[in-house]
Each structure stands twice: as C-alpha cells, then as structure tokens.
Amino acid sequence: MKINSYYQATTNRTVTGTELQGDVSADVCVIGAGYTGLSAALELAQAGYKVVVLEAETIGWGASGRNGGQICTGFSSGQGKIIAQLGKADAKKAFDISEEAKKLLIDRIAKHKIDCDVEWGYMHCIPKPHQFAELQAWAQEYEELGYGGNTLLTKAELETKLGTTIYHGALREQHAGHFHPLNYCLGLADAALKAGAIIHENSAALELDTGAKPWARTAKGKVSAKFMIIGGNAYLGKVVKPLYGRVMPVASYIIATEPLGENQAKALIADNEAVANTNFIVDYYRRSKDHRMLFGGRASYSGVTPPALGEYMRPRMTAVFPQLKDVKIDYAWGGNIAITSNRIPDCGRLSPTVYYAHGYSGQGVALANMYGKLMAECVMGTAERFDLLARVKHLPFPGGALRMPLLVAAMMYYRVKDAIS
Ligand SMILES: Cc1cc2nc3c(=O)[nH]c(=O)nc-3n(C[C@H](O)[C@H](O)[C@H](O)COP(=O)(O)OP(=O)(O)OC[C@H]3O[C@@H](n4cnc5c(N)ncnc54)[C@H](O)[C@@H]3O)c2cc1C
C-alpha cells in the first residue's frame, strides 16, 4: 500500500533488502523490520549472531516509519496500572527500563550518526480546568520515580508557549521530545546491516512454526533458526494464532501542512516541543524541521481509511489552531497502532526459543527499541528484565463476530468519557 507520508517524502536515506529466495538457516529469525525487530537484530548481529530479518513490505513500512515521532516517557497505561500488576518495587524497575529505552534511542542516534532531527521538550495539555489536579499528581508521581526536569504550567504560562487558548495548563517534560521516525528507523536498519544482519524485504512470513525449532516460510523461501523473535505488532494479523487477539490494531492519522515559515511555526509552538492533550483519544502534534505543523489524532477500528483524509483531519487541527483553517495540507497518512486491553505492552514466549513483544499502545517509539533489545538479551541468555515485563497479564480482545461491535462500543465509551471528564 502506498501512503502519502511526509516522512517518506523527506527521508534522508535509502536502505533496502532483497526478497528471500530459497532456504536458509540462521541463529535468529526476526519477523518485522520496525523498531522492535531491527533493535533485536542490531543487538544480536553486534554480538556475532547470524540474524535474518523477514519484512513483509519494506523497512520501516509499519508504524515505525509513520508515527507521530513523539519520544514519550513511561508506558501508555500510566504507572498506576503497572504497580497494580507488578507491585511498587517491580513497577519502579519497569519504569527504569522505560527510561533506559529513551537512553538507548539517544545513544544509538549518536553512535550510528543517525540524522533524525531530535528535539527535546514535551507538553501534556489539559482540556478541562479541573484536570490540573491530575497534572499535579502526575508531576508528583514522576518525582517519586526519580524522573526530574518537569514543570507545571498554568493556563497563562502555557499561552506564552502555544498559539492556542483551548487548554487550561500543562505538564512540561524536559526529557521527552520528538524526531523524524522514518529516518531513525532507516538509520537503525543501516546499523543492523553494517553489523552483519540480513534483511529481506517483500518477504512476508506466511507460515511459522513457533515450537522449539522455529522456522518461517515465505512465498519463495524458508528460514530455519535456533531462535525466533516476533515483532510484527499491529500488522501481524492471524499468521501467529496465539498472538491474534492479544492486541487490537487501531488506525491513527497524521497530516502535515504546507511549510508555514519559521515565524508562524514559532507562533504555534514557541519552543518546538512535542505536544499532546490528555484525552484518551489523543491529539498529538509538533513542528517539523521545515516549519510545518504535523498534527495527529483520531482513531478508527474499522480499518477503512476515510476518503479525503486531509480534510477529515483538518477540523481536529483547527479546533486547536483556528489560524490554520486556510493552510494547505500537503500530506495525510495513517497507520495501525497495536493496543492491548490495559495499554501495557505484551511480551512473552511461545516456546523456549520463540519470543514476542507488541502492543505498545501508541507509545512505542522508545519502548519498541527496548523490548527488541530485551528479546535479544534473552537469546544471549539474560532474561531477567524481559521476564519482569512478561509477568504483566492482559485480557485478550474478543474474536469472531463480536470483535468489531464490542470495539466500536468501547470507542464510543472513550469518546463520551473524553467529552465529559
Ligand atoms: C500513526 C501512528 C502514530 C504513532 N505515534 C507515536 C508517537 O508519536 N510516539 C510513540 O511513542 N509511538 C507512536 N506510535 C506507535 C509506534 O510507532 C509503535 O509502537 C512502534 O513503531 C512499533 O514498532 P514495531 O517494530 O513493533 O512495529 P511496526 O513498526 O509496525 O513494524 C512491524 C513490521 O512487521 C512487519 N510484519 C508484520 N507481519 C509480518 C509477517 N508475517 N512477515 C514479515 N513481516 C511482517 C510489518 O510489515 C511491519 O513493517 C504511533 C503509531 C502510529 C501508527
């Protein structure tokens, strides 16, 4: 599928792989060339393992090449749900792993010289005045976790930083931010290739054996391996039956305006932070390097991309920035987010040699890199941190005829909740 993505139009790299032809063996077969799979592949190739990555489409074709580029803190669920599952001490270890995820990203960008426009600063904005107490509790929680650099902004303070009056305050993080997600993904792939990994594009794993001696068959070949790592996330579909139902693909959409010029872009987001509101169905946005507004949001369970996507998204953007009502929208695209029922990522083993991680629930830019690394650590014999995260339990989503109606009902519930809370 071809998408009209700003990232594809502005990428600074070309990294490709050939289609798998014939039967090969490897130490590790990785499914999916997004952050999860590529991160695992890089770690393992650097350690001397023979790694073969199978990608159904092209490198970064999935969420990793299309996302909002927002480098977030912690887990999409919030820390409370992790504490409820793991207890306070282990939940703190999980949070530390999520912080290490950001550090991993930064270190890789520096080490592999990945040019991907990183900017720091992130503002979480509240749509309702009474939500300020929630921001205070959030700031307090970060303090207790030892995560510093956060500031609470009143409505008046926020209005000096954002060209809108619709919010009632914000939590500003210094150590979260944004970047060009596709350039990072291609840089990661390049690093994995240079370390010796083999990446096959247009090579969907159509049939997999996830038992003790795993293999994956594509249209033109087969990879037999000692270990398998599955990073297909929202695009895996039904090919690995035990994983279907553990996550739900939900579409999210982004538009990029025409270049606005530096002054107008600064009038919208003065200090070039990433911005999101605190709704369940979140608006997320930021400036691009060439001074466009990149505005993301909405959600759809139907899998059908609305026609005239740019105009479908425009009201969402102009509700925040009415001054953009007449700007041209140059790009509009979407992608699938894999959500779990509790919004905590889901990871585990399908057999002693087959690992999976998915379901970052819209917050995988940093985390997917880390879960990929943790799976690589498992292959290398250290599973402690992966096992800690794998203890989290998830309710599966319904299958069969009830799946779609129940999800649409859930969506309606959250829309109403956002409106009245
Ligand atoms: C529109 C959008 C906006 C987002 N915004 C943000 C954001 O701002 N911040 C944030 O933190 N997160 C965001 N996310 C989420 C984030 O992008 C993902 O969590 C992350 O990229 C997941 O990486 P991944 O490698 O697990 O999955 P993906 O990047 O989706 O990669 C999976 C790959 O597996 C391949 N694949 C699937 N099945 C097979 C098969 N059978 N054989 C071979 N290959 C297969 C797919 O083709 C795909 O390329 C967003 C996601 C979307 C879609």
The ligand as an SDF file (V2000), in Angstrom:
LIG
                    3D

 53 58  0  0  0  0  0  0  0  0999 V2000
    0.0050    6.8680   13.1390 C   0  0  0  0  0  0  0  0  0  0  0  0
    0.8200    6.4130   14.3240 C   0  0  0  0  0  0  0  0  0  0  0  0
    1.3040    7.3590   15.2020 C   0  0  0  0  0  0  0  0  0  0  0  0
    2.0920    6.9510   16.2990 C   0  0  0  0  0  0  0  0  0  0  0  0
    2.6700    7.9130   17.0620 N   0  0  0  0  0  0  0  0  0  0  0  0
    3.5060    7.5540   18.0600 C   0  0  0  0  0  0  0  0  0  0  0  0
    4.2200    8.5470   18.7740 C   0  0  0  0  0  0  0  0  0  0  0  0
    4.1410    9.7240   18.4690 O   0  0  0  0  0  0  0  0  0  0  0  0
    5.0200    8.1370   19.8070 N   0  0  0  0  0  0  0  0  0  0  0  0
    5.1590    6.8280   20.1390 C   0  0  0  0  0  0  0  0  0  0  0  0
    5.8970    6.5110   21.0850 O   0  0  0  0  0  0  0  0  0  0  0  0
    4.5420    5.8520   19.4130 N   0  0  0  0  0  0  0  0  0  0  0  0
    3.7410    6.1840   18.3760 C   0  0  0  0  0  0  0  0  0  0  0  0
    3.1430    5.2240   17.6210 N   0  0  0  0  0  0  0  0  0  0  0  0
    3.4170    3.8100   17.9390 C   0  0  0  0  0  0  0  0  0  0  0  0
    4.7950    3.3760   17.4470 C   0  0  0  0  0  0  0  0  0  0  0  0
    5.0020    3.8340   16.1410 O   0  0  0  0  0  0  0  0  0  0  0  0
    4.8700    1.8380   17.5000 C   0  0  0  0  0  0  0  0  0  0  0  0
    4.5990    1.4060   18.8140 O   0  0  0  0  0  0  0  0  0  0  0  0
    6.2100    1.2740   17.0950 C   0  0  0  0  0  0  0  0  0  0  0  0
    6.6450    1.8310   15.8780 O   0  0  0  0  0  0  0  0  0  0  0  0
    6.0950   -0.2420   16.9830 C   0  0  0  0  0  0  0  0  0  0  0  0
    7.2180   -0.7620   16.3410 O   0  0  0  0  0  0  0  0  0  0  0  0
    7.2010   -2.2660   15.8510 P   0  0  0  0  0  0  0  0  0  0  0  0
    8.5150   -2.5400   15.2480 O   0  0  0  0  0  0  0  0  0  0  0  0
    6.7790   -3.1400   16.9840 O   0  0  0  0  0  0  0  0  0  0  0  0
    6.0220   -2.3400   14.7950 O   0  0  0  0  0  0  0  0  0  0  0  0
    5.9890   -1.8260   13.2730 P   0  0  0  0  0  0  0  0  0  0  0  0
    6.8150   -0.6260   13.0910 O   0  0  0  0  0  0  0  0  0  0  0  0
    4.5580   -1.7400   12.8820 O   0  0  0  0  0  0  0  0  0  0  0  0
    6.7080   -2.9750   12.4710 O   0  0  0  0  0  0  0  0  0  0  0  0
    6.1380   -4.2400   12.2830 C   0  0  0  0  0  0  0  0  0  0  0  0
    6.6200   -4.7410   10.9350 C   0  0  0  0  0  0  0  0  0  0  0  0
    6.3380   -6.1370   10.8570 O   0  0  0  0  0  0  0  0  0  0  0  0
    6.0120   -6.4290    9.5310 C   0  0  0  0  0  0  0  0  0  0  0  0
    5.2670   -7.7020    9.5260 N   0  0  0  0  0  0  0  0  0  0  0  0
    4.0550   -7.9730   10.0770 C   0  0  0  0  0  0  0  0  0  0  0  0
    3.7310   -9.2510    9.8630 N   0  0  0  0  0  0  0  0  0  0  0  0
    4.7460   -9.8130    9.1740 C   0  0  0  0  0  0  0  0  0  0  0  0
    4.9760  -11.1140    8.6300 C   0  0  0  0  0  0  0  0  0  0  0  0
    4.0790  -12.0950    8.7670 N   0  0  0  0  0  0  0  0  0  0  0  0
    6.1310  -11.3370    7.9800 N   0  0  0  0  0  0  0  0  0  0  0  0
    7.0600  -10.3430    7.8290 C   0  0  0  0  0  0  0  0  0  0  0  0
    6.8660   -9.1050    8.3010 N   0  0  0  0  0  0  0  0  0  0  0  0
    5.7260   -8.8320    8.9710 C   0  0  0  0  0  0  0  0  0  0  0  0
    5.1820   -5.2390    9.0740 C   0  0  0  0  0  0  0  0  0  0  0  0
    5.1670   -5.1120    7.6700 O   0  0  0  0  0  0  0  0  0  0  0  0
    5.8960   -4.0830    9.7690 C   0  0  0  0  0  0  0  0  0  0  0  0
    6.8410   -3.4450    8.9290 O   0  0  0  0  0  0  0  0  0  0  0  0
    2.3400    5.5700   16.5360 C   0  0  0  0  0  0  0  0  0  0  0  0
    1.8440    4.6280   15.6410 C   0  0  0  0  0  0  0  0  0  0  0  0
    1.0950    5.0370   14.5520 C   0  0  0  0  0  0  0  0  0  0  0  0
    0.5970    4.0120   13.5970 C   0  0  0  0  0  0  0  0  0  0  0  0
  1  2  1  0
  2  3  1  0
  2 52  2  0
  3  4  2  0
  4  5  1  0
  4 50  1  0
  5  6  2  0
  6  7  1  0
  6 13  1  0
  7  8  2  0
  7  9  1  0
  9 10  1  0
 10 11  2  0
 10 12  1  0
 12 13  2  0
 13 14  1  0
 14 15  1  0
 14 50  1  0
 15 16  1  0
 16 17  1  0
 16 18  1  0
 18 19  1  0
 18 20  1  0
 20 21  1  0
 20 22  1  0
 22 23  1  0
 23 24  1  0
 24 25  2  0
 24 26  1  0
 24 27  1  0
 27 28  1  0
 28 29  2  0
 28 30  1  0
 28 31  1  0
 31 32  1  0
 32 33  1  0
 33 34  1  0
 33 48  1  0
 34 35  1  0
 35 36  1  0
 35 46  1  0
 36 37  1  0
 36 45  1  0
 37 38  2  0
 38 39  1  0
 39 40  1  0
 39 45  2  0
 40 41  1  0
 40 42  2  0
 42 43  1  0
 43 44  2  0
 44 45  1  0
 46 47  1  0
 46 48  1  0
 48 49  1  0
 50 51  2  0
 51 52  1  0
 52 53  1  0
M  END
$$$$
